């Protein structure tokens, strides 16, 4: 992520992109963790709620290294929300549903960003003659498009990253609903090594092959939403 921003060339564009990316990271990671805590609370576990973690206040959630990774690569992590599965009526189901809440929250945020991007782009195209005559308005529209694109792209990246079906990612907690406990807990023993291996593999893909599988999926999801929304707006208002 950071490498693509820095490769933009224009110092002004680089500064604007960084200034837009930092609040998006704070919002995305905070909403992700707050979603875990909220669903756990609704399912009977008040641990995160009592610790003040059911909030979108970034100071309650952000992990420096995870935030840096998200800035550099487009995917990262926050401080995990504490969960006490003994408070769930069905611990395995409760943990699975709580875990999937984080990625779902990012998919929702990503979808919102994509829709607003399409609306902003449509307004820009429709009133281009008037907008382009006003430099300030042109800059505002460009900044809004950039913000909504990053909001969508980074949240889709974060969702896909967390849906990896191996420990310690959220996807493993969800897919554990369909695995025998023996297999799941045997995988849990290696979660630290799996995490390191995934990060190394993703770094190698992005730097050696200039390809990010998470980025590719994020771009596909972004287009899947923006294109039909833009087409619909054109049909209605054109």
LUMLUMKOL-319480 format. One line per 2 residues: for each residue z, x, y of C-alpha. Coordinates in Angstrom, 2 decimals, always signed. Each point is the difference from the previous one (the first is absolute). Layout:
N
Z:X:Y; ...
This chain:
238
+0.00:+0.00:+0.00; +1.06:+2.66:+2.50
-2.95:+2.20:-0.93; -2.49:-2.78:+0.73
+1.69:-0.70:+3.35; -0.04:+3.67:+1.01
-3.65:+0.31:-1.00; -0.90:-2.55:+2.66
-0.71:+2.79:+2.45; +0.76:-1.82:+3.26
+3.60:+0.93:+1.02; +0.41:-3.38:+1.73
-0.95:-1.90:-3.16; +2.30:+2.19:-2.10
+2.97:-0.67:+2.28; -0.67:-3.75:+0.06
-0.36:-0.13:-3.80; +3.29:+1.86:-0.51
+1.81:-2.22:+2.50; -1.28:-3.07:-1.84
+0.69:+1.36:-3.47; +3.68:+0.84:+0.53
+1.18:-3.58:+0.77; -2.16:-1.32:-2.85
+1.81:+2.34:-2.40; +3.35:-1.20:+1.30
-0.99:-3.66:-0.31; -1.66:+0.30:-3.42
+2.78:+1.93:-1.75; +2.74:-2.13:+1.58
-1.63:-3.29:-1.00; -0.55:+1.37:-3.51
+3.68:+0.85:-0.51; +1.25:-3.13:+1.78
-2.12:-2.08:-2.39; +1.73:+1.66:-2.97
+3.42:-0.73:+1.48; -0.82:-3.58:+0.98
-1.35:-1.00:-3.42; +2.98:+1.67:-1.70
+2.28:-2.00:+2.29; -1.82:-3.26:-0.83
+0.33:+0.77:-3.70; +3.75:+0.54:+0.20
+0.54:+3.68:+0.88; +1.63:+0.47:+3.42
+0.23:+3.81:-0.22; -2.83:+0.76:+2.43
+1.01:-2.92:+2.23; +3.59:+1.21:+0.29
-1.23:+3.50:+0.90; -2.20:-1.33:+2.80
-3.25:+0.86:-1.77; -1.55:-3.46:+0.25
-1.44:+0.89:+3.40; -3.19:+1.46:+1.43
+2.00:+2.48:+2.09; -1.69:+3.34:-0.89
+3.25:+1.93:+0.46; +1.38:-1.76:-3.06
-2.91:+0.93:-2.26; -2.06:+3.02:+0.97
+0.04:+3.16:-2.09; -1.28:+3.07:+1.92
-2.01:+1.46:-2.88; -1.41:-3.38:-1.06
-1.01:-0.80:+3.58; -1.66:+3.42:+0.35
-1.94:-0.55:-3.24; -1.21:-3.35:+1.29
-1.16:+1.61:+3.23; -1.79:+2.81:-1.84
-1.38:-1.85:-3.03; +0.20:-3.70:+0.92
+2.60:-0.81:-2.66; +3.70:+0.79:-0.14
+3.44:-1.50:-0.50; +3.24:-0.97:+1.72
+3.61:+0.19:-1.15; +0.22:-2.27:-3.08
+1.88:-3.22:+0.49; +3.07:-0.03:-2.30
-0.22:-2.66:-2.69; +2.74:-1.02:-2.44
-1.82:-1.66:-2.90; +3.30:-1.30:-1.43
-0.03:-2.60:+2.76; -3.27:-1.48:-1.26
+0.10:-2.87:-2.46; -2.78:+1.75:-1.89
+0.26:+3.73:+0.91; -3.41:+1.02:-1.28
-1.81:-2.90:+1.68; +2.03:+0.40:+3.19
-0.86:+3.68:+0.25; -3.69:-0.65:-0.67
-0.31:-2.74:+2.62; +2.00:+2.00:+2.56
-2.20:+3.06:-0.56; -3.31:-1.84:+0.43
+1.20:-1.50:+3.30; -0.54:+3.31:+1.81
-3.71:+0.42:-0.83; -0.62:-3.71:+0.61
+1.50:+0.32:+3.49; -2.42:+2.86:+0.71
-2.95:-2.00:-1.32; +0.97:-2.81:+2.38
+0.29:+2.42:+2.93; -3.30:+1.62:-0.95
-1.71:-3.40:-0.15; +1.39:-0.95:+3.41
-1.28:+3.27:+1.44; -3.46:-0.56:-1.50
-0.22:-3.55:+1.37; +1.03:+1.09:+3.49
-2.49:+2.87:-0.18; -2.79:-2.46:-0.79
+1.06:-2.31:+2.85; +0.21:+2.89:+2.48
-3.37:+1.37:-1.08; -1.56:-3.45:+0.31
+1.34:-0.42:+3.54; -1.29:+3.45:+0.89
-3.46:-0.79:-1.34; -0.17:-3.43:+1.54
+1.06:+1.07:+3.48; -1.39:+3.53:-0.18
-1.96:-0.26:+3.25; +3.09:-0.95:+1.99
+2.40:+2.30:-1.83; -2.17:+3.10:+0.28
-0.14:-0.43:+3.78; +3.77:+0.43:+0.14
+1.13:+3.42:-1.22; +3.64:-0.99:-0.39
-0.86:-3.10:-2.01; -2.37:+2.02:-2.16
+2.76:+2.52:-0.74; +2.47:-2.78:-0.82
-2.40:-1.62:-2.46; -0.70:+3.35:-1.67
+3.71:+0.74:-0.30; +0.67:-3.44:-1.48
-2.77:+0.47:-2.57; +1.39:+3.41:-0.92
+3.56:-1.35:-0.27; -0.94:-2.94:-2.22
-2.18:+2.22:-2.19; +2.82:+2.49:-0.56
+2.50:-2.83:-0.54; -2.22:-1.46:-2.70
-1.13:+3.26:-1.61; +3.45:+1.62:-0.17
+1.69:-3.10:-1.38; -2.63:-0.43:-2.68
+0.40:+3.71:-0.83; +3.77:-0.40:-0.23
-0.32:-3.09:-2.21; -2.43:+1.65:-2.42
+2.10:+3.16:-0.12; +3.12:-1.97:-0.91
-1.80:-2.07:-2.61; -0.55:+3.04:-2.23
+1.43:-1.27:-3.33; +2.14:+3.06:-0.79
+3.52:+0.98:+1.19; +1.21:+0.35:+2.70
-2.54:-2.28:+1.67; +0.60:-3.70:+0.59
-2.82:-0.89:-2.36; +1.93:+1.46:-2.92
+2.97:-2.31:+0.69; -2.30:-3.00:+0.01
-2.02:+0.99:-3.05; +3.25:+0.72:-1.84
+0.19:-3.78:-0.41; -2.78:+0.35:-2.54
+1.21:+3.20:-1.70; +2.68:+0.49:-2.65
+3.17:+1.50:+1.49; -0.26:+3.02:-2.29
-3.39:+1.02:+1.42; +0.95:-0.72:+3.60
+3.26:+1.97:-0.03; -1.64:+2.93:-1.77
-2.48:+0.16:+2.91; +2.83:-0.23:+2.54
+1.33:+3.38:-1.14; -3.08:+1.70:+1.42
-0.38:-1.93:+3.26; +0.68:+3.02:+2.24
-2.69:+2.05:-1.72; -2.42:-2.92:+0.06
+0.54:-0.39:+3.75; -0.68:+3.68:+0.65
-3.07:-0.09:-2.25; -1.47:-3.03:+1.78
+0.53:+1.56:+3.44; -1.63:+3.27:-1.11
-2.93:-1.87:-1.54; -0.53:-2.09:+3.13
+0.17:+3.08:+2.24; -2.50:+1.80:-2.22
-2.40:-2.96:+0.10; +0.15:-0.29:+3.78
-0.30:+3.71:+0.76; -2.23:+1.30:-2.81
-2.29:-2.99:-0.50; +0.45:-1.76:+3.36
+0.77:-3.20:-1.88; +3.09:-2.20:-0.15
+0.02:-2.72:-2.66; +2.65:-1.87:+1.97
-2.07:+0.31:+3.15; -3.08:-1.27:-1.82
+1.86:-3.09:-1.23; +1.49:-0.55:+3.47
-3.46:+0.10:+1.56; -1.32:-2.49:-2.57
+2.86:-2.41:+0.70; -0.52:+0.42:+3.74
-3.69:-0.86:-0.29; +0.73:-2.85:-2.39
+1.97:-1.73:+2.75; -1.68:+1.07:+3.24
-3.59:-0.73:-1.00; +0.41:-3.69:-0.94
+2.34:-0.62:+2.96; -2.54:+1.53:+2.40
-2.83:-1.98:-1.58; +2.03:-3.21:+0.29
+0.78:+0.62:+3.68; -3.68:+0.66:+0.72
-1.05:-3.23:-1.76; +2.59:-2.05:+1.90
-0.36:+1.43:+3.49; -3.41:+1.65:+0.15
